[in-house]
Each structure stands twice: as structure tokens, then as C-alpha cells.
């Protein structure tokens, strides 16, 4: 009897000590770590870009949810959902056995959205060497934490607690980033074929049954995937990271079909999430080659969701993926030039060239800022 009483007293004491632990403030960055395993690799032997995208979404999702719920004024629980991947840069590859370390932080809030930045490092646990491999910026919106959704799986965004302790300069810079991504999202929707009620099936391609090598039609790729409960959030919608991994797979197949060599993801340009995809729906992910430079390929990826009970499709996502081709020595090698067969392909190619030049400039600026930051440490 005395032993039972002693054990009960220890349990009460343990519960009391746990309840007294302070909650982490929402401004503390989230840090996640995971060892990379053979199941995480692509055919080249390094970690699959889609795996990194999924981990980045997990880290960003945690810090975004923490911010909204720890700073709630009325105590109503909310859940954050991915609205846009502003960019994802792959600076260096990561390999099996290395420790992936992710740090995510909320860096800006608008009335109904949050900006989250994520940095990824790879650590060789034997040598202790650590290097920066990825950087990403994502935008989330908050919705009520309930499983009930509107018609066709629509969300109604709620107000987001504003981030405190920002300087005037940081707030102004954040506002500029917010307006820039908002305008880019609006321009993409208004200027896309999807906004005119078209799908990728309506876009004319080469009528040749066996398209010529290195043409758009030759590498065109569509993947179909049934959304299962294990892919979904508590609200019943497909998690953003899971979808982006499928998109990366489709883009990778398209890239390999074009150059017939090993490829790796170099960067992702602005994934816009136009609406949620629900459990039980089928996603069709189409990858289309739009631009090639001497050593890289830009691929447009469009995702459509189909409700099997009604049989209609809707465009849910659009993005541009950049891949590089690898030679036998695992170094970047020349990419076959894209053969253009229509005015539409020529227009898309020129638009891709402009995005390529912009990414090249921004990447150089980012590298310079990172080097300056490291020099101060």
C-alpha cells in the first residue's frame, strides 16, 4: 500500500512539473532534424528534392501553427495551410547518412497570411562538417481547425495574429515582399490558360504520334495519384509537402525524357496553391518543358484535382521547376536545346528566358548576402 501511494505521489509530482513548463513563444524558430536514409534518395544517389520539399513544409507548418495559436486573442484553434512556395533553392546536394537540420521562422505577417523562411543544413555526423544546402520562403493562411469544409473543399481564411517586435525597416521590407508575391500570384492567375477555363488538354501539342526528340511533346509527362488519408491534414485536405513531392517527380521525369541523363532539382519558382485537394480525389500532375539554357531546363507543372463522384476537374496548383543534367561524373553537363514547333511554344520559351535571367540575378544577390552574413559570425 505504501508503495502504491509513493508511486501515485511521484506521478502527481511529475504531472505538476510538466504543467509548469512554459510554452515556447511563437517567435522561437522551429528546429527539426532527421537522418537521411536510402529510401530518401533519387537515382543519382543524393536525397530526392521532393523529400527536402516535404521536410521544409513540415517545419514551416509547425512554426506557422505555433504562431497563430499561441497568439490567439479569443482562444479559437486554427490550422495553417500552405498557400504559396515563393521560392526553394537547392545550393548543395544532401546524401544518405547525413543529418538534415531545418530551422523555420515566421518573418512577416499580413492580416490574413504568414511568411515563413526555412534554412536547411546537412551535417556529416562523423566529421562534424556542416554546410548550408537549401533556403525557402513559404506563405501560409489560417483556417478554423475543423474537419468541416465548404463546397468543393474551399477554405475561409481567418485573421492572423500580427508579428510583434519587428523594426520599421523589417516591417517595410516584409510589406514589399508581401505585395510582390501577391502581384505575382495575381498575374499568374489572370495570364494563365487555366484562368480562361482551359486545361492542359486544351493546349495544342504536336499531332505527331511519335514526337521528335527534344520537343515539348516528346517529354510531356502526366502522373495520376489517388489522395489517401495518410496524405492528408486533420482537415481532410492533401498536405502541401506531399503534393509538391509528386510535382517534383513529374518534373524530374519530364527532364529525364528530354536529356536522357540523370537530373537533379536546382530550384522551384513560386508554387501557387489555388485551392485544396481533398481526401479521395485524384490528382493529375502534368509537367511540360518550356525553356532550356546551356545547362538547365525549366519545366512548367500544373496540378488538376478530380472529384470522382462528380467527374469534373479544377486546376489547383501551378509552378516552375528548374533541373540540371548530370554527367557520369555527377557534374552539370550540357542540355539539348528545346525544339520549338509552334508560336505558343516560342512565347513560353521567351517568358522562360526572362525568368531564367531573373533567377540568375537573384541567386547571385542571395549568395552575396549569405557570404556577408557568414563573415559577420
C-alpha positions as a Python dict, from the first residue, in 0.01 Angstrom:
ca = {
    (1, 'X'): (0, 0, 0),
    (2, 'X'): (282, 240, 85),
    (3, 'X'): (449, 156, -248),
    (4, 'X'): (129, 238, -439),
    (5, 'X'): (89, 568, -253),
    (6, 'X'): (454, 655, -327),
    (7, 'X'): (410, 583, -698),
    (8, 'X'): (91, 791, -713),
    (9, 'X'): (269, 1079, -539),
    (10, 'X'): (552, 1058, -795),
    (11, 'X'): (301, 1066, -1082),
    (12, 'X'): (124, 1371, -938),
    (13, 'X'): (459, 1543, -890),
    (14, 'X'): (564, 1460, -1248),
    (15, 'X'): (237, 1591, -1396),
    (16, 'X'): (264, 1909, -1191),
    (17, 'X'): (620, 1971, -1311),
    (18, 'X'): (518, 1917, -1675),
    (19, 'X'): (221, 2152, -1645),
    (20, 'X'): (450, 2420, -1504),
    (21, 'X'): (679, 2412, -1809),
    (22, 'X'): (647, 2741, -2001),
    (23, 'X'): (512, 2726, -2356),
    (24, 'X'): (763, 2827, -2620),
    (25, 'X'): (691, 3175, -2755),
    (26, 'X'): (582, 3189, -3116),
    (27, 'X'): (891, 3389, -3212),
    (28, 'X'): (1125, 3098, -3132),
    (29, 'X'): (1229, 2928, -3459),
    (30, 'X'): (1131, 2565, -3504),
    (31, 'X'): (1422, 2326, -3550),
    (32, 'X'): (1369, 1980, -3698),
    (33, 'X'): (1633, 1714, -3759),
    (34, 'X'): (1623, 1382, -3942),
    (35, 'X'): (1884, 1137, -4066),
    (36, 'X'): (1866, 1081, -4441),
    (37, 'X'): (1803, 714, -4532),
    (38, 'X'): (1830, 513, -4857),
    (39, 'X'): (1454, 549, -4910),
    (40, 'X'): (1507, 927, -4936),
    (41, 'X'): (1732, 915, -5242),
    (42, 'X'): (1678, 963, -5612),
    (43, 'X'): (1852, 761, -5888),
    (44, 'X'): (2164, 982, -5861),
    (45, 'X'): (2222, 870, -5502),
    (46, 'X'): (2160, 1201, -5327),
    (47, 'X'): (1848, 1300, -5134),
    (48, 'X'): (1537, 1347, -5352),
    (49, 'X'): (1433, 1709, -5397),
    (50, 'X'): (1076, 1613, -5314),
    (51, 'X'): (1188, 1475, -4977),
    (52, 'X'): (1351, 1807, -4892),
    (53, 'X'): (1038, 1995, -5001),
    (54, 'X'): (823, 1780, -4775),
    (55, 'X'): (1054, 1836, -4475),
    (56, 'X'): (1057, 2211, -4540),
    (57, 'X'): (677, 2218, -4544),
    (58, 'X'): (665, 2022, -4215),
    (59, 'X'): (897, 2265, -4038),
    (60, 'X'): (719, 2572, -4177),
    (61, 'X'): (378, 2427, -4091),
    (62, 'X'): (478, 2377, -3725),
    (63, 'X'): (610, 2730, -3673),
    (64, 'X'): (311, 2886, -3855),
    (65, 'X'): (63, 2692, -3640),
    (66, 'X'): (252, 2780, -3324),
    (67, 'X'): (243, 3150, -3408),
    (68, 'X'): (-130, 3158, -3480),
    (69, 'X'): (-242, 2955, -3180),
    (70, 'X'): (0, 3091, -2919),
    (71, 'X'): (-102, 3447, -3005),
    (72, 'X'): (-476, 3389, -3047),
    (73, 'X'): (-685, 3659, -2880),
    (74, 'X'): (-1004, 3452, -2841),
    (75, 'X'): (-854, 3106, -2794),
    (76, 'X'): (-1018, 2962, -3107),
    (77, 'X'): (-784, 2696, -3252),
    (78, 'X'): (-676, 2741, -3612),
    (79, 'X'): (-479, 2539, -3864),
    (80, 'X'): (-244, 2691, -4119),
    (81, 'X'): (-242, 2569, -4480),
    (82, 'X'): (20, 2626, -4748),
    (83, 'X'): (-81, 2897, -4994),
    (84, 'X'): (241, 2957, -5187),
    (85, 'X'): (601, 2842, -5208),
    (86, 'X'): (766, 3169, -5302),
    (87, 'X'): (1097, 3001, -5384),
    (88, 'X'): (1305, 2697, -5296),
    (89, 'X'): (1676, 2698, -5375),
    (90, 'X'): (1899, 2391, -5380),
    (91, 'X'): (2253, 2513, -5313),
    (92, 'X'): (2419, 2177, -5249),
    (93, 'X'): (2312, 1809, -5252),
    (94, 'X'): (2248, 1608, -4937),
    (95, 'X'): (2349, 1244, -4902),
    (96, 'X'): (2244, 926, -4722),
    (97, 'X'): (2366, 917, -4363),
    (98, 'X'): (2382, 1295, -4326),
    (99, 'X'): (2170, 1474, -4068),
    (100, 'X'): (1923, 1720, -4219),
    (101, 'X'): (1875, 2017, -3987),
    (102, 'X'): (1592, 2260, -4064),
    (103, 'X'): (1522, 2594, -3899),
    (104, 'X'): (1191, 2768, -3973),
    (105, 'X'): (1078, 3110, -3851),
    (106, 'X'): (785, 3344, -3910),
    (107, 'X'): (938, 3656, -4064),
    (108, 'X'): (631, 3862, -4160),
    (109, 'X'): (254, 3865, -4117),
    (110, 'X'): (-16, 4033, -4322),
    (111, 'X'): (-378, 4049, -4197),
    (112, 'X'): (-454, 3701, -4337),
    (113, 'X'): (-121, 3535, -4418),
    (114, 'X'): (220, 3448, -4276),
    (115, 'X'): (563, 3445, -4439),
    (116, 'X'): (787, 3163, -4317),
    (117, 'X'): (1153, 3126, -4408),
    (118, 'X'): (1329, 2791, -4382),
    (119, 'X'): (1701, 2715, -4396),
    (120, 'X'): (1842, 2364, -4428),
    (121, 'X'): (2185, 2237, -4330),
    (122, 'X'): (2347, 1897, -4386),
    (123, 'X'): (2576, 1766, -4114),
    (124, 'X'): (2820, 1479, -4153),
    (125, 'X'): (2790, 1328, -3805),
    (126, 'X'): (3130, 1156, -3836),
    (127, 'X'): (3344, 1451, -3944),
    (128, 'X'): (3122, 1721, -3795),
    (129, 'X'): (3125, 1921, -4117),
    (130, 'X'): (2808, 2126, -4170),
    (131, 'X'): (2701, 2304, -4487),
    (132, 'X'): (2401, 2509, -4598),
    (133, 'X'): (2202, 2316, -4862),
    (134, 'X'): (1861, 2480, -4906),
    (135, 'X'): (1671, 2804, -4849),
    (136, 'X'): (1298, 2857, -4895),
    (137, 'X'): (1023, 3110, -4839),
    (138, 'X'): (663, 2994, -4796),
    (139, 'X'): (330, 3170, -4733),
    (140, 'X'): (51, 3023, -4520),
    (141, 'X'): (-306, 3122, -4442),
    (142, 'X'): (-502, 3027, -4130),
    (143, 'X'): (-836, 2843, -4133),
    (144, 'X'): (-1058, 2718, -3849),
    (145, 'X'): (-923, 2390, -3704),
    (146, 'X'): (-1225, 2183, -3801),
    (147, 'X'): (-1280, 1892, -4038),
    (148, 'X'): (-1583, 2058, -4195),
    (149, 'X'): (-1512, 2239, -4521),
    (150, 'X'): (-1714, 2440, -4763),
    (151, 'X'): (-1844, 2324, -5101),
    (152, 'X'): (-1576, 2173, -5327),
    (153, 'X'): (-1330, 2176, -5041),
    (154, 'X'): (-1291, 2552, -5007),
    (155, 'X'): (-1137, 2726, -4707),
    (156, 'X'): (-1233, 3055, -4547),
    (157, 'X'): (-920, 3227, -4421),
    (158, 'X'): (-929, 3391, -4078),
    (159, 'X'): (-728, 3678, -3933),
    (160, 'X'): (-365, 3609, -3843),
    (161, 'X'): (-203, 3743, -3521),
    (162, 'X'): (45, 4011, -3617),
    (163, 'X'): (415, 3955, -3560),
    (164, 'X'): (547, 4180, -3285),
    (165, 'X'): (896, 4323, -3228),
    (166, 'X'): (968, 4399, -3593),
    (167, 'X'): (1163, 4715, -3666),
    (168, 'X'): (1013, 4968, -3905),
    (169, 'X'): (1271, 4865, -4164),
    (170, 'X'): (1188, 4494, -4126),
    (171, 'X'): (815, 4564, -4144),
    (172, 'X'): (856, 4776, -4458),
    (173, 'X'): (1072, 4509, -4625),
    (174, 'X'): (817, 4243, -4532),
    (175, 'X'): (534, 4451, -4677),
    (176, 'X'): (725, 4483, -5004),
    (177, 'X'): (775, 4105, -5019),
    (178, 'X'): (406, 4053, -4945),
    (179, 'X'): (294, 4291, -5220),
    (180, 'X'): (541, 4139, -5466),
    (181, 'X'): (419, 3782, -5415),
    (182, 'X'): (58, 3897, -5417),
    (183, 'X'): (106, 4071, -5752),
    (184, 'X'): (296, 3772, -5896),
    (185, 'X'): (16, 3540, -5788),
    (186, 'X'): (-249, 3766, -5940),
    (187, 'X'): (-55, 3798, -6266),
    (188, 'X'): (-7, 3423, -6293),
    (189, 'X'): (-377, 3351, -6247),
    (190, 'X'): (-500, 3624, -6483),
    (191, 'X'): (-247, 3541, -6753),
    (192, 'X'): (-264, 3164, -6746),
    (193, 'X'): (-457, 2935, -6977),
    (194, 'X'): (-629, 2792, -6671),
    (195, 'X'): (-790, 3126, -6585),
    (196, 'X'): (-961, 3117, -6926),
    (197, 'X'): (-1127, 2787, -6845),
    (198, 'X'): (-866, 2578, -7027),
    (199, 'X'): (-670, 2279, -6904),
    (200, 'X'): (-351, 2126, -7032),
    (201, 'X'): (-563, 1901, -7255),
    (202, 'X'): (-683, 2209, -7444),
    (203, 'X'): (-332, 2333, -7521),
    (204, 'X'): (-239, 2221, -7872),
    (205, 'X'): (65, 1997, -7895),
    (206, 'X'): (235, 1825, -8184),
    (207, 'X'): (-8, 1598, -8373),
    (208, 'X'): (275, 1352, -8444),
    (209, 'X'): (212, 1014, -8277),
    (210, 'X'): (585, 963, -8214),
    (211, 'X'): (715, 1315, -8145),
    (212, 'X'): (1068, 1409, -8241),
    (213, 'X'): (1333, 1403, -7969),
    (214, 'X'): (1383, 1721, -7766),
    (215, 'X'): (1041, 1861, -7849),
    (216, 'X'): (779, 1967, -7592),
    (217, 'X'): (551, 1680, -7689),
    (218, 'X'): (828, 1422, -7651),
    (219, 'X'): (892, 1494, -7283),
    (220, 'X'): (536, 1585, -7179),
    (221, 'X'): (453, 1389, -6862),
    (222, 'X'): (133, 1334, -6662),
    (223, 'X'): (114, 1145, -6332),
    (224, 'X'): (-213, 1041, -6164),
    (225, 'X'): (-235, 979, -5789),
    (226, 'X'): (-525, 892, -5559),
    (227, 'X'): (-525, 1101, -5238),
    (228, 'X'): (-537, 876, -4931),
    (229, 'X'): (-595, 961, -4562),
    (230, 'X'): (-224, 917, -4488),
    (231, 'X'): (-150, 1204, -4730),
    (232, 'X'): (-388, 1448, -4559),
    (233, 'X'): (-407, 1702, -4280),
    (234, 'X'): (-668, 1674, -4000),
    (235, 'X'): (-899, 1888, -4215),
    (236, 'X'): (-902, 1614, -4479),
    (237, 'X'): (-705, 1805, -4744),
    (238, 'X'): (-381, 1694, -4909),
    (239, 'X'): (-73, 1829, -4730),
    (240, 'X'): (126, 2072, -4941),
    (241, 'X'): (456, 1891, -4899),
    (242, 'X'): (308, 1563, -5025),
    (243, 'X'): (173, 1732, -5336),
    (244, 'X'): (498, 1915, -5409),
    (245, 'X'): (685, 1583, -5396),
    (246, 'X'): (455, 1444, -5668),
    (247, 'X'): (508, 1761, -5872),
    (248, 'X'): (885, 1722, -5836),
    (249, 'X'): (859, 1361, -5956),
    (250, 'X'): (663, 1463, -6266),
    (251, 'X'): (907, 1742, -6346),
    (252, 'X'): (1201, 1506, -6296),
    (253, 'X'): (1058, 1251, -6541),
    (254, 'X'): (998, 1527, -6795),
    (255, 'X'): (1360, 1644, -6755),
    (256, 'X'): (1500, 1292, -6799),
    (257, 'X'): (1286, 1234, -7109),
    (258, 'X'): (1432, 1549, -7262),
    (259, 'X'): (1802, 1493, -7192),
    (260, 'X'): (1811, 1114, -7126),
    (261, 'X'): (2051, 1153, -6832),
    (262, 'X'): (2042, 1179, -6455),
    (263, 'X'): (1892, 1507, -6333),
    (264, 'X'): (1857, 1696, -6006),
    (265, 'X'): (1628, 1977, -5892),
    (266, 'X'): (1805, 2315, -5893),
    (267, 'X'): (1525, 2546, -5779),
    (268, 'X'): (1149, 2595, -5768),
    (269, 'X'): (987, 2919, -5872),
    (270, 'X'): (667, 3014, -5690),
    (271, 'X'): (420, 2731, -5634),
    (272, 'X'): (73, 2886, -5604),
    (273, 'X'): (-200, 2686, -5431),
    (274, 'X'): (-531, 2795, -5582),
    (275, 'X'): (-742, 2563, -5367),
    (276, 'X'): (-724, 2248, -5153),
    (277, 'X'): (-730, 1890, -5281),
    (278, 'X'): (-941, 1657, -5070),
    (279, 'X'): (-911, 1301, -4945),
    (280, 'X'): (-1045, 1057, -5207),
    (281, 'X'): (-984, 1287, -5505),
    (282, 'X'): (-745, 1207, -5790),
    (283, 'X'): (-464, 1448, -5873),
    (284, 'X'): (-329, 1477, -6227),
    (285, 'X'): (15, 1642, -6236),
    (286, 'X'): (135, 1749, -6580),
    (287, 'X'): (494, 1857, -6649),
    (288, 'X'): (578, 2045, -6969),
    (289, 'X'): (923, 2162, -7087),
    (290, 'X'): (915, 2536, -7159),
    (291, 'X'): (1279, 2656, -7164),
    (292, 'X'): (1634, 2523, -7185),
    (293, 'X'): (1961, 2707, -7128),
    (294, 'X'): (2306, 2561, -7186),
    (295, 'X'): (2295, 2360, -6859),
    (296, 'X'): (1942, 2385, -6719),
    (297, 'X'): (1578, 2312, -6801),
    (298, 'X'): (1268, 2497, -6685),
    (299, 'X'): (954, 2285, -6656),
    (300, 'X'): (600, 2413, -6604),
    (301, 'X'): (399, 2189, -6371),
    (302, 'X'): (19, 2207, -6346),
    (303, 'X'): (-191, 2011, -6098),
    (304, 'X'): (-556, 1928, -6151),
    (305, 'X'): (-790, 1767, -5897),
    (306, 'X'): (-1083, 1548, -5995),
    (307, 'X'): (-1370, 1456, -5765),
    (308, 'X'): (-1453, 1101, -5872),
    (309, 'X'): (-1817, 1134, -5769),
    (310, 'X'): (-1877, 1432, -6000),
    (311, 'X'): (-1610, 1377, -6264),
    (312, 'X'): (-1506, 1741, -6309),
    (313, 'X'): (-1153, 1875, -6285),
    (314, 'X'): (-1018, 2201, -6146),
    (315, 'X'): (-668, 2350, -6155),
    (316, 'X'): (-526, 2360, -5803),
    (317, 'X'): (-157, 2436, -5849),
    (318, 'X'): (94, 2582, -6091),
    (319, 'X'): (472, 2608, -6062),
    (320, 'X'): (803, 2623, -6248),
    (321, 'X'): (1079, 2374, -6165),
    (322, 'X'): (1439, 2410, -6279),
    (323, 'X'): (1654, 2098, -6329),
    (324, 'X'): (2015, 2043, -6430),
    (325, 'X'): (2151, 1743, -6618),
    (326, 'X'): (2435, 1537, -6466),
    (327, 'X'): (2708, 1354, -6650),
    (328, 'X'): (2879, 1030, -6549),
    (329, 'X'): (3098, 1229, -6307),
    (330, 'X'): (2783, 1367, -6134),
    (331, 'X'): (2867, 1718, -6255),
    (332, 'X'): (2638, 1950, -6452),
    (333, 'X'): (2654, 1882, -6823),
    (334, 'X'): (2514, 2033, -7142),
    (335, 'X'): (2138, 2016, -7205),
    (336, 'X'): (1994, 1952, -7553),
    (337, 'X'): (1827, 2263, -7693),
    (338, 'X'): (1446, 2258, -7691),
    (339, 'X'): (1296, 2234, -8040),
    (340, 'X'): (1001, 2472, -8074),
    (341, 'X'): (714, 2377, -8304),
    (342, 'X'): (452, 2649, -8253),
    (343, 'X'): (409, 3017, -8174),
    (344, 'X'): (273, 2921, -7831),
    (345, 'X'): (591, 2724, -7751),
    (346, 'X'): (803, 3016, -7870),
    (347, 'X'): (612, 3255, -7643),
    (348, 'X'): (652, 3025, -7344),
    (349, 'X'): (1023, 2986, -7424),
    (350, 'X'): (1083, 3362, -7425),
    (351, 'X'): (892, 3401, -7098),
    (352, 'X'): (1108, 3122, -6955),
    (353, 'X'): (1422, 3301, -7069),
    (354, 'X'): (1317, 3610, -6874),
    (355, 'X'): (1253, 3403, -6560),
    (356, 'X'): (1592, 3235, -6607),
    (357, 'X'): (1773, 3569, -6621),
    (358, 'X'): (1582, 3695, -6315),
    (359, 'X'): (1662, 3380, -6113),
    (360, 'X'): (2028, 3404, -6211),
    (361, 'X'): (2048, 3762, -6085),
    (362, 'X'): (1859, 3693, -5762),
    (363, 'X'): (2070, 3386, -5692),
    (364, 'X'): (2391, 3589, -5717),
    (365, 'X'): (2246, 3852, -5484),
    (366, 'X'): (2140, 3583, -5235),
    (367, 'X'): (2484, 3420, -5238),
    (368, 'X'): (2650, 3757, -5174),
    (369, 'X'): (2417, 3830, -4882),
    (370, 'X'): (2478, 3486, -4734),
    (371, 'X'): (2856, 3527, -4763),
    (372, 'X'): (2834, 3868, -4594),
    (373, 'X'): (2622, 3718, -4316),
    (374, 'X'): (2866, 3433, -4262),
    (375, 'X'): (3161, 3677, -4249),
    (376, 'X'): (2996, 3856, -3955),
    (377, 'X'): (2956, 3536, -3749),
}
